[in-house]
């Protein structure tokens, strides 16, 4: 278990983090909890944890000062920032001090798991004996960490790898792996192979590190955005096509690009900038190429956002719903989100909080006017708003909720995405013998594949791929019990191309192998699929 120190001046936040999140499942153990950076420094002198999760705004020594001390005195310790202040200034300082992750308050379980899974992967790599690593891979990891720059051997190896190149630019690529697909190791190997094939003509090393692919672009002249923009888009499209052709279902592909620098000693800085750029997938979507240099201009000279106009738009939004004018609802919804999206002054957390504020105001006004709205539980709705990974998904969900409100109680479906789930189940029932792809169903329903995957899991309690396999196994059980077909034939009849995989899934679902199932004469209702829609399923904390 990796040891974690939590630093936050709010006791209820520390307690909730320790008691609520699945630390053990991710390979971590919370061994300390203190209220400010000064107390943390005392513990660091007594013994070093593997990771520090710290708030920014604290009395005495704040989170950035603590991160700076750790970066200078304990470079092996990972630091994750925990803060409600999601703006460029703090993130820029965090990059300078080597911070590896960011968590925004209020905390969402899905985001926590994503960040700490990546931290565990980095710690695993750090603790692996470098002698077991490929020499080039070991060198690239050291470059990303910014360690060993003063060692002669390090310089010699780096020069041999990059040749006469003076200029560097780091690119990270995060490929969304849909639930229920290939094991993570096979997934990573496939991405590495395809990426190496693409970048070998430019002699650009690639590395899978921190749960994403890293590309080390280098040249004898400065590497401008114009030089690589089209190339990165081609790489993204090629990678998606190659993975699909290999039978590996991929979701969105987000590419983050750090700034260009003169000198390989700046690789760690460009890498951290690329990670920060990649985090802006919330605004750009999970299928974008995002340059760090484009983000700085949006936040330079940040001024206090003028909330007067936005508050007026919230009032218009609430009024449109309560008057049950669906046309006005669409118009008000568009104006509300456009104001936040186009101003470039609202952070991810600002947008989540304003969306929550509008939702709560709607419920309050409806209660005051004695208008009945069949809405999800307030806490469930707020957690849903906090849990969306992209602005597109949040806007889509919000529009569907508001339109349902305006049409009236009779037409409202209390279970999120219920009509999508029923349509998807109907599609699976009709097409289970063929190849059933999540992306195809999402396209037919006109919704984002990631969003569909999320609401399907929340409504049914299982991943889409697991559900499809469950339907196929249920059909196979019927055929085994009712017919004399060979089991290998039944496997093909229900949509399994790989017979050994069919056997594995059949035993997992029924508890016995297909042969034992037939030998024992078990009826098809020997086991039952879970078909109910769970109204209280939760993916976030």
NORGI-V637458 format. One record per backbone hydrogen bond with DSSP energy under -0.5 kcal/mol. CO is the residue of the C=O (numbers start at 1). NH is the residue of the N-H. Records with the same first field share a line. If there is no record, write none. Layout:
CO=NH, NH
//
This chain:
2=29
3=50, 51
4=31, 32
5=53
6=34
7=55
9=11
10=14
11=15
12=16
13=17
14=18
15=19
16=20, 21
17=21
21=23
22=26
23=26, 28
24=27
27=2
29=4, 31
32=6
34=8
36=40
37=41
38=42
39=43
40=44
41=45
42=46
43=47
50=78
51=5
52=54, 80
53=7
54=82
56=58, 63
59=37, 61
60=62
61=37
62=66
63=67
64=68
65=69
66=70
67=71
68=72
69=73
70=74
74=77
78=52
79=100, 101
80=54
81=83, 103
82=56
83=105
84=86
85=87
87=91
88=92
89=93
90=94
91=95
92=96
93=97
94=99
95=98
101=81
103=83
108=112
109=113
110=114
111=115
112=116
113=117
114=118
115=119
116=120
117=121
118=122
119=123
120=124
121=125
122=126
123=127
124=128
125=128
129=132
130=133
134=138
135=139
136=140
137=141
138=142
139=143
140=144
141=145
142=146, 147
148=151
151=155
152=156
153=157
154=158
155=159
156=160
157=161
158=162
159=163
162=165
166=263
167=219
168=261
169=217
170=258
171=215
172=256
173=175, 213
174=176, 254
175=177
176=178, 251
178=181
183=187
184=188
185=189
186=190
187=191
188=192
189=193
190=194
191=195
192=196
193=197
194=198
195=199
196=200
199=202, 204
200=203
203=205
205=216
207=209, 214
209=212
212=209
213=173
214=207
215=171, 217
216=205
217=169
219=166, 167
222=224
224=228
225=228, 229
228=232
229=233
230=234
231=235
232=236
233=237
234=238
235=239
236=240
237=241
238=242
239=243
240=244
241=245
242=246
243=248
244=247
247=249
249=178
252=176, 254
254=174
255=290
256=172
257=292
261=168, 263
263=266
264=267
266=270
267=271
268=272
269=273
270=274
271=275
272=276
273=277
274=278
275=279
277=280
278=281
279=282
280=283, 284
281=285
282=391
288=255, 290
289=291
290=257
291=294, 295
292=295, 296
293=297
295=298, 299
296=299, 300
299=302
305=307
306=310
307=311
308=312
309=313
310=314
311=315
312=316
313=317
314=318
315=319
316=320
317=321
318=322
319=323
320=325
321=324
324=326
325=329
326=330
327=331
328=332
329=333
330=334
331=335
332=336
333=337
334=338
335=339
336=340
337=341
338=342
339=343
340=344, 346
345=347
347=351
348=352
349=353
350=354
351=355
352=356
353=357
354=358
355=359
356=360
357=361
358=362
359=363
360=364
361=365
362=366
363=367
364=368
365=369
366=371
367=370
370=372
373=375
377=381
378=382
379=383
380=384
381=385
382=386
383=387
384=388
385=388
390=394
391=395
392=396
393=397
394=398
395=399
396=400
397=401
398=402
399=403
400=404
401=405
402=406
403=407
404=408
405=408
408=411
409=412
412=414
414=416
415=418
417=421
418=422
419=423
420=424
421=425
422=426
423=427
424=428
425=429
426=430
427=431
428=432
431=434
434=436
435=437
437=441
438=442
439=443
440=444
441=445
442=446, 447
443=446
448=452
449=453
450=454
451=455
452=456
453=457
454=458
455=459
456=460
457=461
459=534
463=467
464=468
465=469
466=470
467=471
468=472
469=473
470=474
471=475
472=476
473=477
474=478
475=479
476=480
477=481
478=482
479=483
486=490
487=491
488=492
489=493
490=494
491=496
492=495
495=497
497=499
498=502
499=503
500=504
501=505
502=506
503=507
504=508
505=509
506=510
507=511
513=517
514=518
515=519
516=520
517=522
518=521
523=526
524=527
529=531
532=534
533=535
534=537
//
